[in-house]
C-alpha cells in the first residue's frame, strides 16, 4: 500500500473535531450542514461547487467526500471535470491578475 501523509480513513473521523471543543465543533457543523441544504442553489449544484473549491484549496479529504457525494447525486464525470476546470481557471486567473500589482510597483519604482 502506498504511504501518504493523508490517510483516507481519517475522512470518517471528521465528526471527531468536536471532541476537543464541543461548543465550537457543534457550531461549525450546524453552519456546515445548513450551507449544504437546498436553497437558491440545489444540493447537487452545491456539491459541484464544493468539488471545484476542494481542488482549488487542494484538500484530499474534500475531494474524496465531494466526489462520492457527486456520484450519489448523479453528477457525471464530465460535469465533475468541468467543475474542476472552472476552479482551476479562477485560481490561475487570480494569480495572474495579481501581476497587475507587480506591474504597478515596477513602473512606480522604475521611474
PyMOL commands that set and color helices and strands:
alter all, ss='L'
color gray80, all
select helices_A, chain A and resi 8-19+22-35+43-56+60-72+77-97+99-109
alter helices_A, ss='H'
color red, helices_A
deselect
rebuild
show_as cartoon
